[in-house]
Amino acid sequence: MKILILCFTVLFNFKAVTQSPGLTINVIMDSVKADGTRYKIDMKICKPKKMTERGGWFSHDTSAIDFAALKINDIECSEYFDKGLGEPLTYNKSEIPFNKFQFSGQVFAWEEIYVFRISDWSSRGWNPEMYIVLPVKYKSFITLIELSGIEYHEGKVVFLKDHKAVYDQSKLFITHSFENEKGSDVKDFPLKFILEKR
């Protein structure tokens, strides 16, 4: 009996240790406004160089960082990627998933900043990109993000610093619908340096 209890204890501890944090993201253009148009969505992950000490993985803490006040030397960013984690931007046009972006990975999202760049690939000329910037202020081991109904506005940025977030047991759900939301000019955005390619 002692051996059986010991086996269950070891198995339970092993399972707890091997659990990984998770992040799932879905970004979807407005299906009516985007009808017949091809918008390409890329993402980059930025984070403050000085983050809050993590503490308990499963606690529901709120970050004290003022994301809008961060300076260029306070943040580090990845390159933009268009699917998966850090895959290079190198596919044929026929393979590009236009009008949506999906990501899923073993990422602990707390205090990271997700930057989405939306480009109009239907136009023959170049139009300034639109951006969405989402800092994750709430701690959760599993984070699910859904941004929907996005209408393209060239040269604009939407800063989701006060997004809706709901906990359901151990998961954090962040949802935002962009109906009638235009954002502000990129040149007026306090973190415009994170929008650049590097």
CYANA upper distance limits for C-alpha pairs under 8 A (distance plus 0.5 A):
  1 MET  CA      5 ILE  CA      6.82
  2 LYS  CA      6 LEU  CA      6.58
  3 ILE  CA      7 CYS  CA      6.63
  4 LEU  CA      8 PHE  CA      6.83
  5 ILE  CA      9 THR  CA      6.67
  6 LEU  CA     10 VAL  CA      6.68
  7 CYS  CA     11 LEU  CA      6.56
  8 PHE  CA     12 PHE  CA      6.51
  9 THR  CA     13 ASN  CA      6.65
 10 VAL  CA     14 PHE  CA      6.52
 11 LEU  CA     15 LYS  CA      6.64
 12 PHE  CA     16 ALA  CA      6.73
 13 ASN  CA     17 VAL  CA      6.68
 14 PHE  CA     18 THR  CA      6.62
 15 LYS  CA     19 GLN  CA      6.79
 20 SER  CA    106 GLN  CA      6.61
 21 PRO  CA    106 GLN  CA      5.81
 21 PRO  CA    107 VAL  CA      6.16
 21 PRO  CA    108 PHE  CA      5.82
 21 PRO  CA    141 PHE  CA      5.51
 21 PRO  CA    142 ILE  CA      6.18
 22 GLY  CA    104 SER  CA      7.91
 22 GLY  CA    105 GLY  CA      6.35
 22 GLY  CA    106 GLN  CA      5.03
 22 GLY  CA    107 VAL  CA      5.68
 22 GLY  CA    108 PHE  CA      6.79
 22 GLY  CA    109 ALA  CA      8.40
 22 GLY  CA    141 PHE  CA      7.03
 22 GLY  CA    142 ILE  CA      5.17
 22 GLY  CA    143 THR  CA      6.77
 23 LEU  CA    103 PHE  CA      8.24
 23 LEU  CA    104 SER  CA      6.11
 23 LEU  CA    105 GLY  CA      6.02
 23 LEU  CA    106 GLN  CA      6.75
 23 LEU  CA    107 VAL  CA      5.93
 23 LEU  CA    108 PHE  CA      7.37
 23 LEU  CA    109 ALA  CA      7.08
 23 LEU  CA    142 ILE  CA      6.45
 23 LEU  CA    143 THR  CA      5.41
 23 LEU  CA    144 LEU  CA      6.37
 23 LEU  CA    145 ILE  CA      8.35
 24 THR  CA    102 GLN  CA      8.11
 24 THR  CA    103 PHE  CA      6.13
 24 THR  CA    104 SER  CA      4.86
 24 THR  CA    105 GLY  CA      7.22
 24 THR  CA    143 THR  CA      6.97
 24 THR  CA    144 LEU  CA      5.34
 24 THR  CA    145 ILE  CA      6.67
 25 ILE  CA    101 PHE  CA      8.19
 25 ILE  CA    102 GLN  CA      6.07
 25 ILE  CA    103 PHE  CA      5.50
 25 ILE  CA    104 SER  CA      6.87
 25 ILE  CA    144 LEU  CA      6.53
 25 ILE  CA    145 ILE  CA      5.21
 25 ILE  CA    146 GLU  CA      6.45
 26 ASN  CA    100 LYS  CA      7.82
 26 ASN  CA    101 PHE  CA      6.32
 26 ASN  CA    102 GLN  CA      5.26
 26 ASN  CA    103 PHE  CA      7.22
 26 ASN  CA    145 ILE  CA      6.75
 26 ASN  CA    146 GLU  CA      5.33
 26 ASN  CA    147 LEU  CA      6.80
 26 ASN  CA    148 SER  CA      8.44
 27 VAL  CA    100 LYS  CA      5.96
 27 VAL  CA    101 PHE  CA      5.50
 27 VAL  CA    102 GLN  CA      7.01
 27 VAL  CA    146 GLU  CA      6.45
 27 VAL  CA    147 LEU  CA      5.26
 27 VAL  CA    148 SER  CA      6.39
 28 ILE  CA     99 ASN  CA      6.59
 28 ILE  CA    100 LYS  CA      4.99
 28 ILE  CA    101 PHE  CA      7.12
 28 ILE  CA    147 LEU  CA      6.76
 28 ILE  CA    148 SER  CA      5.23
 28 ILE  CA    149 GLY  CA      6.81
 28 ILE  CA    150 ILE  CA      7.00
 29 MET  CA     33 LYS  CA      8.44
 29 MET  CA     34 ALA  CA      6.97
 29 MET  CA     39 TYR  CA      8.45
 29 MET  CA     99 ASN  CA      5.76
 29 MET  CA    100 LYS  CA      6.71
 29 MET  CA    148 SER  CA      6.60
 29 MET  CA    149 GLY  CA      5.73
 29 MET  CA    150 ILE  CA      4.87
 29 MET  CA    151 GLU  CA      6.78
 29 MET  CA    152 TYR  CA      8.34
 30 ASP  CA     34 ALA  CA      6.27
 30 ASP  CA    148 SER  CA      7.25
 30 ASP  CA    149 GLY  CA      4.36
 30 ASP  CA    150 ILE  CA      5.36
 30 ASP  CA    151 GLU  CA      6.15
 31 SER  CA     35 ASP  CA      6.37
 31 SER  CA    149 GLY  CA      7.61
 33 LYS  CA    151 GLU  CA      6.85
 34 ALA  CA     38 ARG  CA      7.71
 34 ALA  CA     39 TYR  CA      8.16
 34 ALA  CA     99 ASN  CA      7.76
 34 ALA  CA    151 GLU  CA      7.81
 37 THR  CA    120 ASP  CA      8.18
 37 THR  CA    121 TRP  CA      8.20
 37 THR  CA    122 SER  CA      6.15
 38 ARG  CA     98 PHE  CA      5.95
 38 ARG  CA     99 ASN  CA      6.65
 38 ARG  CA    120 ASP  CA      6.74
 38 ARG  CA    121 TRP  CA      5.88
 38 ARG  CA    122 SER  CA      5.79
 39 TYR  CA     98 PHE  CA      5.84
 39 TYR  CA     99 ASN  CA      5.41
 39 TYR  CA    100 LYS  CA      8.42
 39 TYR  CA    118 ILE  CA      6.85
 39 TYR  CA    119 SER  CA      5.98
 39 TYR  CA    120 ASP  CA      5.27
 39 TYR  CA    121 TRP  CA      6.19
 39 TYR  CA    122 SER  CA      7.81
 40 LYS  CA     96 ILE  CA      8.03
 40 LYS  CA     97 PRO  CA      7.76
 40 LYS  CA     98 PHE  CA      5.61
 40 LYS  CA     99 ASN  CA      6.56
 40 LYS  CA    100 LYS  CA      7.91
 40 LYS  CA    118 ILE  CA      6.10
 40 LYS  CA    119 SER  CA      5.68
 40 LYS  CA    120 ASP  CA      7.09
 40 LYS  CA    121 TRP  CA      7.16
 41 ILE  CA     82 ASP  CA      7.07
 41 ILE  CA     98 PHE  CA      7.79
 41 ILE  CA     99 ASN  CA      7.50
 41 ILE  CA    100 LYS  CA      7.04
 41 ILE  CA    101 PHE  CA      6.38
 41 ILE  CA    116 PHE  CA      6.99
 41 ILE  CA    117 ARG  CA      6.10
 41 ILE  CA    118 ILE  CA      5.10
 41 ILE  CA    119 SER  CA      7.08
 42 ASP  CA     80 TYR  CA      6.37
 42 ASP  CA     81 PHE  CA      5.87
 42 ASP  CA     82 ASP  CA      4.93
 42 ASP  CA     83 LYS  CA      8.14
 42 ASP  CA    101 PHE  CA      7.80
 42 ASP  CA    116 PHE  CA      6.11
 42 ASP  CA    117 ARG  CA      5.67
 42 ASP  CA    118 ILE  CA      7.13
 43 MET  CA     80 TYR  CA      5.65
 43 MET  CA     81 PHE  CA      5.92
 43 MET  CA     82 ASP  CA      6.67
 43 MET  CA    114 TYR  CA      7.34
 43 MET  CA    115 VAL  CA      6.00
 43 MET  CA    116 PHE  CA      4.99
 43 MET  CA    117 ARG  CA      6.73
 44 LYS  CA     77 CYS  CA      7.37
 44 LYS  CA     78 SER  CA      6.12
 44 LYS  CA     79 GLU  CA      6.26
 44 LYS  CA     80 TYR  CA      4.95
 44 LYS  CA     81 PHE  CA      6.79
 44 LYS  CA    114 TYR  CA      6.57
 44 LYS  CA    115 VAL  CA      5.78
 44 LYS  CA    116 PHE  CA      7.20
 45 ILE  CA     77 CYS  CA      6.18
 45 ILE  CA     78 SER  CA      6.02
 45 ILE  CA     79 GLU  CA      8.29
 45 ILE  CA     80 TYR  CA      8.40
 45 ILE  CA    112 GLU  CA      7.32
 45 ILE  CA    113 ILE  CA      6.39
 45 ILE  CA    114 TYR  CA      5.49
 45 ILE  CA    115 VAL  CA      6.90
 46 CYS  CA     75 ILE  CA      7.10
 46 CYS  CA     76 GLU  CA      6.04
 46 CYS  CA     77 CYS  CA      4.52
 46 CYS  CA     78 SER  CA      6.85
 46 CYS  CA    112 GLU  CA      6.41
 46 CYS  CA    113 ILE  CA      5.43
 46 CYS  CA    114 TYR  CA      6.86
 46 CYS  CA    115 VAL  CA      8.02
 46 CYS  CA    194 ILE  CA      8.18
 47 LYS  CA     51 MET  CA      8.29
 47 LYS  CA     75 ILE  CA      6.06
 47 LYS  CA     76 GLU  CA      6.17
 47 LYS  CA     77 CYS  CA      7.02
 47 LYS  CA    111 GLU  CA      7.15
 47 LYS  CA    112 GLU  CA      5.18
 47 LYS  CA    113 ILE  CA      6.19
 48 PRO  CA     70 LEU  CA      8.32
 48 PRO  CA     74 ASP  CA      6.09
 48 PRO  CA     75 ILE  CA      4.86
 48 PRO  CA     76 GLU  CA      6.90
 48 PRO  CA    111 GLU  CA      8.04
 48 PRO  CA    112 GLU  CA      7.88
 49 LYS  CA     74 ASP  CA      6.03
 49 LYS  CA     75 ILE  CA      5.90
 49 LYS  CA     76 GLU  CA      6.90
 50 LYS  CA     74 ASP  CA      7.76
 51 MET  CA    111 GLU  CA      7.55
 52 THR  CA     63 SER  CA      7.83
 57 TRP  CA    140 SER  CA      7.73
 57 TRP  CA    141 PHE  CA      6.55
 58 PHE  CA    139 LYS  CA      8.27
 58 PHE  CA    140 SER  CA      6.64
 58 PHE  CA    141 PHE  CA      6.19
 58 PHE  CA    170 SER  CA      7.56
 59 SER  CA    139 LYS  CA      7.27
 59 SER  CA    140 SER  CA      7.37
 60 HIS  CA    138 TYR  CA      7.07
 60 HIS  CA    139 LYS  CA      5.53
 60 HIS  CA    140 SER  CA      6.51
 61 ASP  CA    138 TYR  CA      6.43
 61 ASP  CA    139 LYS  CA      5.70
 62 THR  CA    137 LYS  CA      6.12
 62 THR  CA    138 TYR  CA      5.16
 62 THR  CA    139 LYS  CA      6.78
 63 SER  CA    110 TRP  CA      8.48
 63 SER  CA    111 GLU  CA      7.23
 63 SER  CA    137 LYS  CA      5.49
 63 SER  CA    138 TYR  CA      6.80
 63 SER  CA    139 LYS  CA      8.18
 64 ALA  CA    137 LYS  CA      8.48
 66 ASP  CA     70 LEU  CA      7.46
 67 PHE  CA    135 PRO  CA      7.68
 67 PHE  CA    161 LYS  CA      8.44
 68 ALA  CA    190 PRO  CA      6.84
 68 ALA  CA    191 LEU  CA      7.17
 69 ALA  CA    190 PRO  CA      7.97
 70 LEU  CA     74 ASP  CA      6.40
 70 LEU  CA     75 ILE  CA      7.73
 70 LEU  CA    191 LEU  CA      7.85
 71 LYS  CA     75 ILE  CA      7.54
 71 LYS  CA    191 LEU  CA      7.89
 72 ILE  CA    191 LEU  CA      8.33
 72 ILE  CA    193 PHE  CA      7.10
 72 ILE  CA    194 ILE  CA      8.22
 77 CYS  CA    194 ILE  CA      7.74
 77 CYS  CA    198 ARG  CA      7.53
 78 SER  CA     86 GLY  CA      8.41
 78 SER  CA    198 ARG  CA      7.64
 79 GLU  CA     86 GLY  CA      7.95
 79 GLU  CA    197 LYS  CA      7.05
 79 GLU  CA    198 ARG  CA      6.37
 80 TYR  CA     86 GLY  CA      8.04
 80 TYR  CA     89 LEU  CA      8.34
 80 TYR  CA    197 LYS  CA      7.43
 81 PHE  CA     85 LEU  CA      7.89
 81 PHE  CA     86 GLY  CA      5.95
 81 PHE  CA     87 GLU  CA      6.24
 81 PHE  CA     88 PRO  CA      6.47
 81 PHE  CA     89 LEU  CA      6.39
 82 ASP  CA     86 GLY  CA      8.47
 82 ASP  CA     87 GLU  CA      7.50
 82 ASP  CA     88 PRO  CA      8.09
 82 ASP  CA     89 LEU  CA      6.79
 82 ASP  CA    101 PHE  CA      7.72
 83 LYS  CA     87 GLU  CA      6.89
 83 LYS  CA    101 PHE  CA      7.56
 83 LYS  CA    102 GLN  CA      7.01
 83 LYS  CA    103 PHE  CA      6.63
 84 GLY  CA    102 GLN  CA      8.32
 84 GLY  CA    103 PHE  CA      6.13
 84 GLY  CA    104 SER  CA      7.32
 84 GLY  CA    105 GLY  CA      8.02
 85 LEU  CA    103 PHE  CA      7.98
 85 LEU  CA    104 SER  CA      8.46
 85 LEU  CA    105 GLY  CA      7.50
 91 TYR  CA     95 GLU  CA      6.70
 91 TYR  CA     96 ILE  CA      7.19
 92 ASN  CA     96 ILE  CA      7.34
 97 PRO  CA    101 PHE  CA      7.59
108 PHE  CA    140 SER  CA      8.18
108 PHE  CA    141 PHE  CA      6.87
108 PHE  CA    142 ILE  CA      7.92
108 PHE  CA    143 THR  CA      8.43
109 ALA  CA    136 VAL  CA      7.02
109 ALA  CA    139 LYS  CA      7.98
109 ALA  CA    140 SER  CA      8.01
109 ALA  CA    141 PHE  CA      8.44
109 ALA  CA    143 THR  CA      7.19
110 TRP  CA    136 VAL  CA      5.91
110 TRP  CA    137 LYS  CA      6.73
110 TRP  CA    138 TYR  CA      6.56
110 TRP  CA    139 LYS  CA      5.43
110 TRP  CA    140 SER  CA      7.30
111 GLU  CA    135 PRO  CA      6.91
111 GLU  CA    136 VAL  CA      5.60
111 GLU  CA    137 LYS  CA      6.08
111 GLU  CA    138 TYR  CA      8.04
111 GLU  CA    139 LYS  CA      8.31
112 GLU  CA    135 PRO  CA      6.39
112 GLU  CA    136 VAL  CA      6.25
113 ILE  CA    133 VAL  CA      7.40
113 ILE  CA    134 LEU  CA      6.04
113 ILE  CA    135 PRO  CA      4.61
113 ILE  CA    136 VAL  CA      6.76
114 TYR  CA    133 VAL  CA      6.28
114 TYR  CA    134 LEU  CA      5.56
114 TYR  CA    135 PRO  CA      6.70
114 TYR  CA    136 VAL  CA      8.50
115 VAL  CA    131 TYR  CA      7.40
115 VAL  CA    132 ILE  CA      6.28
115 VAL  CA    133 VAL  CA      5.09
115 VAL  CA    134 LEU  CA      6.94
115 VAL  CA    194 ILE  CA      8.46
115 VAL  CA    195 LEU  CA      7.68
116 PHE  CA    131 TYR  CA      5.95
116 PHE  CA    132 ILE  CA      5.53
116 PHE  CA    133 VAL  CA      6.93
117 ARG  CA    129 GLU  CA      6.98
117 ARG  CA    130 MET  CA      6.43
117 ARG  CA    131 TYR  CA      5.18
117 ARG  CA    132 ILE  CA      7.26
117 ARG  CA    195 LEU  CA      8.37
118 ILE  CA    129 GLU  CA      6.07
118 ILE  CA    130 MET  CA      5.58
118 ILE  CA    131 TYR  CA      6.56
118 ILE  CA    152 TYR  CA      8.13
119 SER  CA    127 ASN  CA      8.10
119 SER  CA    128 PRO  CA      8.02
119 SER  CA    129 GLU  CA      5.50
119 SER  CA    130 MET  CA      7.24
120 ASP  CA    126 TRP  CA      8.40
120 ASP  CA    127 ASN  CA      7.26
120 ASP  CA    129 GLU  CA      7.80
123 SER  CA    127 ASN  CA      8.08
127 ASN  CA    154 GLU  CA      6.95
127 ASN  CA    155 GLY  CA      8.43
128 PRO  CA    154 GLU  CA      5.66
128 PRO  CA    155 GLY  CA      5.40
129 GLU  CA    154 GLU  CA      5.84
129 GLU  CA    155 GLY  CA      5.96
129 GLU  CA    156 LYS  CA      7.93
130 MET  CA    152 TYR  CA      7.17
130 MET  CA    153 HIS  CA      6.49
130 MET  CA    154 GLU  CA      5.57
130 MET  CA    155 GLY  CA      5.79
130 MET  CA    156 LYS  CA      5.52
130 MET  CA    157 VAL  CA      6.31
131 TYR  CA    155 GLY  CA      8.39
131 TYR  CA    156 LYS  CA      6.86
131 TYR  CA    157 VAL  CA      5.04
131 TYR  CA    158 VAL  CA      6.83
131 TYR  CA    195 LEU  CA      8.06
132 ILE  CA    157 VAL  CA      6.08
132 ILE  CA    158 VAL  CA      5.28
132 ILE  CA    159 PHE  CA      6.55
132 ILE  CA    160 LEU  CA      7.87
133 VAL  CA    157 VAL  CA      7.84
133 VAL  CA    158 VAL  CA      6.72
133 VAL  CA    159 PHE  CA      5.37
133 VAL  CA    160 LEU  CA      6.52
134 LEU  CA    159 PHE  CA      6.84
134 LEU  CA    160 LEU  CA      5.54
134 LEU  CA    161 LYS  CA      6.96
135 PRO  CA    160 LEU  CA      7.60
135 PRO  CA    161 LYS  CA      6.79
138 TYR  CA    165 ALA  CA      8.47
138 TYR  CA    172 LEU  CA      8.47
139 LYS  CA    172 LEU  CA      8.46
140 SER  CA    170 SER  CA      7.28
140 SER  CA    171 LYS  CA      6.72
140 SER  CA    172 LEU  CA      6.35
141 PHE  CA    170 SER  CA      7.30
141 PHE  CA    171 LYS  CA      7.33
142 ILE  CA    170 SER  CA      7.23
142 ILE  CA    171 LYS  CA      5.40
142 ILE  CA    172 LEU  CA      6.76
143 THR  CA    171 LYS  CA      6.32
143 THR  CA    172 LEU  CA      5.25
143 THR  CA    173 PHE  CA      6.62
143 THR  CA    174 ILE  CA      8.13
144 LEU  CA    171 LYS  CA      7.89
144 LEU  CA    172 LEU  CA      6.61
144 LEU  CA    173 PHE  CA      5.42
144 LEU  CA    174 ILE  CA      6.69
145 ILE  CA    173 PHE  CA      6.49
145 ILE  CA    174 ILE  CA      5.19
145 ILE  CA    175 THR  CA      6.38
146 GLU  CA    173 PHE  CA      8.45
146 GLU  CA    174 ILE  CA      6.77
146 GLU  CA    175 THR  CA      5.31
146 GLU  CA    176 HIS  CA      7.04
147 LEU  CA    175 THR  CA      6.31
147 LEU  CA    176 HIS  CA      5.48
147 LEU  CA    177 SER  CA      6.52
147 LEU  CA    178 PHE  CA      8.04
148 SER  CA    175 THR  CA      8.46
148 SER  CA    176 HIS  CA      6.91
148 SER  CA    177 SER  CA      5.48
148 SER  CA    178 PHE  CA      6.84
149 GLY  CA    177 SER  CA      6.01
149 GLY  CA    178 PHE  CA      5.69
149 GLY  CA    179 GLU  CA      6.39
150 ILE  CA    177 SER  CA      7.72
150 ILE  CA    178 PHE  CA      5.56
150 ILE  CA    179 GLU  CA      7.36
151 GLU  CA    178 PHE  CA      7.58
151 GLU  CA    179 GLU  CA      7.91
151 GLU  CA    180 ASN  CA      8.27
151 GLU  CA    181 GLU  CA      8.17
151 GLU  CA    182 LYS  CA      8.20
153 HIS  CA    182 LYS  CA      6.78
155 GLY  CA    185 ASP  CA      6.54
155 GLY  CA    186 VAL  CA      6.38
156 LYS  CA    182 LYS  CA      7.52
156 LYS  CA    183 GLY  CA      6.10
156 LYS  CA    184 SER  CA      5.71
156 LYS  CA    185 ASP  CA      5.14
156 LYS  CA    186 VAL  CA      5.81
157 VAL  CA    182 LYS  CA      8.43
157 VAL  CA    183 GLY  CA      5.68
157 VAL  CA    184 SER  CA      5.95
157 VAL  CA    185 ASP  CA      6.70
157 VAL  CA    186 VAL  CA      6.05
157 VAL  CA    189 PHE  CA      7.80
158 VAL  CA    182 LYS  CA      7.72
158 VAL  CA    183 GLY  CA      4.92
158 VAL  CA    184 SER  CA      7.03
159 PHE  CA    183 GLY  CA      7.94
163 HIS  CA    174 ILE  CA      7.60
163 HIS  CA    175 THR  CA      7.98
163 HIS  CA    176 HIS  CA      7.30
164 LYS  CA    174 ILE  CA      6.33
164 LYS  CA    175 THR  CA      6.58
164 LYS  CA    176 HIS  CA      7.19
165 ALA  CA    172 LEU  CA      7.22
165 ALA  CA    173 PHE  CA      6.08
165 ALA  CA    174 ILE  CA      4.99
165 ALA  CA    175 THR  CA      7.28
166 VAL  CA    172 LEU  CA      6.26
166 VAL  CA    173 PHE  CA      5.70
166 VAL  CA    174 ILE  CA      7.09
167 TYR  CA    171 LYS  CA      6.19
167 TYR  CA    172 LEU  CA      5.03
167 TYR  CA    173 PHE  CA      6.70
168 ASP  CA    172 LEU  CA      6.83
168 ASP  CA    173 PHE  CA      7.98
184 SER  CA    188 ASP  CA      7.55
184 SER  CA    189 PHE  CA      7.77
185 ASP  CA    189 PHE  CA      7.26
186 VAL  CA    192 LYS  CA      6.91
187 LYS  CA    192 LYS  CA      7.39
188 ASP  CA    192 LYS  CA      8.27
191 LEU  CA    195 LEU  CA      8.09
192 LYS  CA    196 GLU  CA      7.91
194 ILE  CA    198 ARG  CA      8.11
